[in-house]
């Protein structure tokens, strides 16, 4: 009886491991619908126009400018920065992906090979989903949390972490994440002229100094 109990327990562990492995490699539901090329280009134009508002000199006596960016504008801008927007004469009905031209892009030591991006802002939470490689396998990572700034630097307090369809307790990854953010601290410094940023009511809000 004892042997049978151990065998049953081992079988359950094996099944759980297989299910977890499957969940790790499963493509999760997208956090946002894809944008057409036409809408993505419109969103990048809107993004750039809002950046110009932040860059404009502050008029004496007036309150600092406060600019609001939508999820769609941020995702489209990331796609453009990655070189993923097709030529202007491309089919405008084709969904745009933010994947860079080659999935085999060589990255430096310690860097993360991110191949696809999606951003969704909900309430005060920023949620991002991206494709990367783990042990040579394509894996989708979903990360959510509170994005804000403190003492001139961007901060991130995670509330959700998923690999594929598998939810991983934030407590298990937060220490490593904060260490990585600390290593990249200078990359998180707010640009000159920016006083603060935060996510509020489903928008990224950036305030001018």
ZABA-454863 format. One record per residue: x, y, z of N, C-alpha, C in turn. Coordinates in steps of 0.05 Angstrom, whole numbers, padded with zeros to 5 digits, always signed. Example, Ala and Ser with C-alpha at 12.3 -4.5 7.8 and 13.67 -1.06 7.14 Angstrom:
2
+00264-00114+00156+00246-00090+00156+00264-00066+00156+00257-00045+00142+00273-00021+00143+00258+00001+00157
// end
This chain:
209
+00017-00024+00000+00000+00000+00000+00017+00025+00000+00039+00024+00017+00057+00048+00018+00070+00053-00009+00079+00031-00022+00092+00033-00048+00072+00046-00068+00047+00036-00068+00027+00047-00086+00022+00076-00082+00021+00084-00056+00016+00112-00049+00039+00130-00060+00064+00120-00057+00086+00136-00068+00085+00137-00098+00077+00115-00111+00076+00115-00140+00054+00135-00150+00031+00135-00136+00010+00153-00143+00019+00182-00140+00033+00187-00117+00043+00214-00112+00063+00223-00133+00081+00205-00141+00100+00211-00162+00087+00217-00188+00065+00202-00194+00050+00206-00219+00037+00234-00219+00026+00242-00196+00014+00268-00194+00034+00290-00198+00058+00287-00185+00080+00307-00188+00088+00309-00218+00090+00286-00231+00098+00286-00259+00077+00300-00276+00052+00294-00271+00030+00308-00286+00031+00338-00282+00035+00346-00257+00036+00375-00251+00060+00388-00265+00083+00374-00266+00106+00384-00279+00101+00387-00309+00088+00368-00321+00082+00369-00350+00063+00391-00356+00042+00394-00338+00023+00416-00342+00037+00443-00339+00055+00446-00320+00069+00471-00316+00087+00477-00340+00101+00456-00350+00118+00460-00374+00101+00469-00398+00077+00457-00401+00059+00464-00422+00050+00493-00419+00044+00501-00394+00035+00528-00389+00057+00548-00395+00082+00540-00389+00105+00558-00394+00108+00564-00423+00103+00544-00440+00108+00547-00469+00082+00555-00484+00060+00557-00470+00035+00565-00483+00034+00595-00488+00025+00603-00512+00021+00631-00517-00004+00641-00503-00002+00660-00485-00025+00670-00471-00043+00687-00488-00067+00693-00478-00084+00712-00492-00071+00739-00493-00071+00753-00516-00059+00780-00517-00073+00798-00497-00058+00817-00486-00069+00835-00466-00083+00859-00480-00079+00861-00507-00091+00883-00522-00095+00874-00551-00116+00884-00565-00119+00876-00593-00097+00888-00610-00090+00875-00632-00069+00886-00649-00078+00911-00664-00059+00928-00670-00065+00953-00685-00060+00949-00714-00076+00961-00731-00070+00961-00760-00046+00981-00764-00033+00978-00787-00011+00996-00793-00021+01025-00793-00045+01030-00804-00055+01057-00805-00059+01069-00778-00072+01053-00759-00077+01064-00732-00051+01067-00717-00032+01048-00722-00006+01050-00708+00009+01075-00716+00008+01082-00742+00022+01106-00751+00009+01131-00739-00018+01131-00738-00032+01153-00725-00024+01156-00696-00022+01134-00682-00014+01134-00654+00014+01144-00650+00033+01137-00668+00060+01146-00665+00062+01177-00670+00045+01186-00689+00045+01215-00694+00034+01230-00669+00013+01219-00657+00002+01231-00633+00023+01230-00610+00037+01208-00608+00058+01206-00587+00079+01227-00591+00088+01231-00616+00109+01251-00621+00099+01279-00616+00074+01285-00622+00063+01311-00618+00062+01318-00588+00055+01297-00572+00054+01302-00543+00082+01305-00531+00102+01291-00542+00129+01295-00533+00138+01324-00539+00130+01335-00561+00137+01363-00568+00125+01382-00547+00101+01376-00537+00090+01392-00516+00107+01393-00491+00118+01369-00484+00135+01368-00461+00161+01383-00465+00171+01382-00490+00197+01394-00497+00195+01425-00499+00171+01434-00504+00167+01463-00507+00174+01478-00481+00187+01501-00483+00193+01517-00459+00168+01525-00444+00170+01523-00418+00147+01530-00401+00143+01560-00401+00118+01569-00405+00112+01597-00405+00112+01607-00376+00126+01629-00371+00127+01640-00343+00099+01645-00333+00094+01637-00309+00067+01642-00297+00047+01620-00302+00053+01602-00321+00034+01580-00326+00043+01554-00312+00024+01537-00307+00030+01511-00294+00045+01494-00314+00062+01476-00304+00077+01458-00321+00058+01441-00338+00066+01434-00362+00050+01418-00380+00047+01390-00368+00024+01378-00372+00019+01350-00363+00007+01336-00387+00022+01315-00396+00014+01301-00421+00005+01273-00414-00016+01264-00428-00028+01238-00423-00024+01220-00448-00012+01196-00444-00007+01177-00466-00025+01153-00462-00037+01143-00484-00054+01119-00482-00037+01094-00486-00049+01071-00480-00035+01046-00484-00028+01042-00514-00047+01050-00531-00042+01046-00560-00019+01064-00570-00017+01088-00560+00005+01106-00568+00032+01094-00559+00033+01084-00535+00058+01073-00525+00066+01048-00540+00047+01030-00545+00053+01006-00560+00063+01012-00588+00049+01031-00602+00057+01038-00629+00084+01051-00630+00090+01068-00610+00117+01080-00609+00139+01059-00605+00134+01039-00588+00153+01018-00584+00157+01002-00610+00135+00997-00625+00137+00983-00650+00154+00998-00670+00150+01025-00671+00166+01041-00689+00196+01041-00681+00201+01043-00655+00228+01043-00645+00242+01017-00652+00227+00995-00653+00238+00969-00659+00241+00964-00689+00232+00984-00705+00233+00981-00734+00213+00961-00745+00190+00959-00731+00170+00939-00739+00147+00950-00756+00146+00976-00759+00125+00987-00776+00132+00985-00805+00115+00973-00822+00121+00970-00850+00122+00997-00865+00130+00996-00890+00132+01021-00906+00105+01034-00908+00105+01060-00914+00080+01075-00915+00060+01063-00934+00069+01051-00957+00051+01041-00977+00042+01012-00972+00048+01002-00947+00040+00975-00940+00010+00973-00936-00001+00949-00936-00029+00945-00931-00037+00955-00904-00055+00975-00902-00062+00987-00877-00079+00969-00860-00090+00948-00871-00108+00930-00856-00092+00908-00842-00066+00907-00846-00049+00886-00834-00042+00893-00806-00048+00875-00786-00041+00882-00759-00011+00886-00756-00004+00905-00739+00025+00911-00735+00034+00897-00710+00058+00885-00712+00071+00873-00689+00095+00889-00682+00103+00889-00657+00126+00905-00649+00151+00887-00649+00150+00864-00662+00174+00847-00664+00195+00860-00681+00221+00859-00674+00242+00869-00691+00245+00851-00715+00260+00860-00736+00261+00845-00761+00271+00817-00758+00291+00812-00741+00302+00785-00738+00298+00775-00709+00286+00751-00706+00283+00741-00679+00309+00731-00667+00330+00730-00684+00356+00720-00674+00375+00743-00668+00364+00767-00663+00381+00790-00657+00400+00783-00634+00426+00790-00639+00446+00785-00619+00446+00807-00598+00445+00799-00572+00445+00818-00551+00469+00814-00533+00477+00834-00519+00500+00833-00502+00495+00816-00477+00517+00810-00463+00515+00794-00438+00496+00808-00418+00478+00792-00406+00460+00802-00386+00436+00816-00398+00435+00821-00424+00412+00834-00436+00390+00814-00441+00366+00824-00444+00342+00807-00449+00334+00810-00478+00332+00788-00492+00325+00788-00520+00295+00789-00522+00284+00813-00524+00255+00817-00526+00247+00820-00555+00228+00803-00564+00221+00802-00592+00193+00813-00598+00177+00819-00578+00150+00828-00583+00140+00843-00558+00125+00864-00563+00116+00880-00540+00086+00886-00543+00072+00887-00520+00045+00898-00518+00043+00912-00492+00029+00934-00491+00025+00950-00467-00004+00955-00463-00014+00951-00438-00041+00957-00431-00042+00972-00405-00053+00996-00404-00055+01011-00379-00084+01009-00370-00087+01001-00345-00114+00998-00333-00114+01010-00305-00130+01030-00301-00130+01044-00275-00102+01055-00269-00090+01046-00247-00063+01055-00240-00042+01033-00246-00050+01012-00260-00032+00990-00266-00023+00990-00295+00003+00986-00298+00015+00982-00325+00020+00952-00329+00009+00942-00351+00013+00913-00357+00028+00911-00384+00050+00896-00384+00065+00891-00408+00067+00862-00414+00068+00855-00440+00071+00827-00448+00092+00827-00470+00111+00809-00468+00132+00808-00488+00141+00779-00492+00153+00775-00515+00164+00749-00523+00194+00749-00520+00205+00729-00507+00234+00727-00503+00242+00698-00506+00267+00692-00502+00277+00664-00504+00287+00655-00477+00279+00631-00470+00288+00618-00445+00297+00590-00453+00323+00584-00449+00334+00558-00457+00328+00552-00486+00330+00572-00503+00326+00569-00532+00297+00567-00540+00278+00569-00521+00249+00567-00528+00237+00594-00527+00218+00599-00545+00203+00624-00544+00183+00623-00521+00184+00643-00504+00167+00644-00480+00155+00672-00478+00129+00673-00472+00115+00698-00468+00115+00704-00438+00123+00729-00432+00123+00738-00404+00104+00761-00401+00087+00760-00381+00068+00782-00375+00075+00793-00348+00078+00819-00347+00087+00832-00322+00069+00857-00317+00058+00859-00293+00041+00882-00287+00049+00894-00260+00043+00919-00257+00050+00932-00231+00045+00962-00233+00054+00976-00212+00050+01005-00210+00076+01019-00219+00073+01034-00240+00095+01049-00252+00093+01078-00243+00114+01088-00232+00114+01116-00223+00143+01126-00222+00148+01148-00208+00175+01158-00206+00180+01168-00177+00206+01168-00170+00214+01178-00144+00243+01188-00145+00247+01212-00135+00274+01224-00134+00287+01224-00162+00271+01230-00182+00282+01232-00209+00287+01206-00224+00277+01184-00214+00280+01158-00227+00253+01144-00229+00250+01128-00250+00227+01112-00254+00227+01089-00235+00204+01083-00223+00202+01060-00204+00180+01041-00214+00182+01016-00206+00162+00996-00214+00157+00977-00191+00132+00975-00182+00125+00957-00160+00107+00935-00172+00117+00911-00177+00102+00890-00191+00078+00879-00175+00057+00873-00189+00033+00861-00177+00026+00834-00190+00038+00828-00213+00031+00804-00228+00055+00795-00245+00060+00769-00246+00082+00758-00262+00073+00732-00273+00073+00729-00300+00065+00704-00313+00085+00696-00334+00091+00671-00336+00107+00660-00357+00089+00641-00373+00084+00647-00398+00064+00632-00413+00037+00636-00400+00023+00615-00393-00002+00616-00379+00001+00610-00349+00026+00608-00340+00032+00600-00312+00036+00625-00295+00020+00629-00275+00023+00652-00257+00044+00645-00236+00063+00662-00232+00084+00658-00212+00081+00679-00190+00081+00671-00165+00078+00690-00143+00099+00713-00145+00089+00737-00142+00106+00761-00145+00129+00760-00125+00124+00749-00101+00144+00748-00080+00169+00732-00089+00165+00713-00108+00187+00697-00116+00206+00712-00136+00195+00732-00149+00211+00746-00170+00217+00775-00164+00204+00786-00144+00207+00815-00139+00236+00822-00131+00249+00805-00115+00276+00811-00107+00295+00813-00131+00293+00793-00149+00310+00792-00173+00303+00816-00191+00277+00822-00193+00269+00845-00210+00280+00871-00200+00278+00876-00174+00287+00901-00163+00318+00903-00165+00332+00880-00162+00361+00880-00166+00368+00888-00195+00353+00877-00214+00358+00884-00242+00352+00914-00247+00331+00924-00235+00324+00952-00239+00346+00970-00227+00357+00961-00204+00379+00976-00191+00404+00976-00209+00409+00954-00222+00432+00952-00240+00429+00971-00264+00404+00975-00272+00398+00992-00295+00388+01020-00286+00395+01028-00262+00384+01052-00250+00388+01077-00268+00412+01080-00279+00417+01104-00296+00400+01104-00321+00392+01081-00331+00374+01079-00354+00346+01088-00346+00340+01088-00320+00313+01095-00310+00312+01124-00300+00333+01140-00305+00333+01168-00297+00313+01183-00314+00296+01200-00302+00278+01216-00318+00293+01236-00336+00283+01240-00360+00297+01259-00378+00296+01288-00366+00315+01304-00375+00315+01332-00367+00288+01345-00376+00277+01360-00358+00252+01373-00364+00228+01358-00355+00231+01333-00346+00209+01317-00336+00210+01316-00306+00188+01324-00293+00187+01324-00264+00178+01297-00252+00158+01284-00265+00148+01259-00255+00132+01244-00276+00127+01219-00270+00109+01203-00287+00094+01184-00269+00070+01176-00278+00053+01158-00264+00033+01146-00283+00020+01125-00275-00002+01113-00290-00028+01120-00274-00047+01133-00287-00071+01142-00274-00094+01140-00293-00115+01128-00285-00140+01125-00301-00134+01114-00329-00116+01094-00330-00111+01080-00355-00094+01096-00374-00079+01116-00365-00061+01132-00382-00034+01136-00368-00013+01139-00384+00013+01146-00373+00014+01177-00372+00017+01188-00348+00016+01217-00344+00045+01226-00338+00055+01244-00355+00082+01255-00352+00079+01285-00347+00092+01295-00326+00090+01323-00319+00117+01337-00324+00115+01360-00336+00138+01377-00342+00149+01391-00317+00174+01396-00316+00186+01411-00294+00178+01440-00295
// end
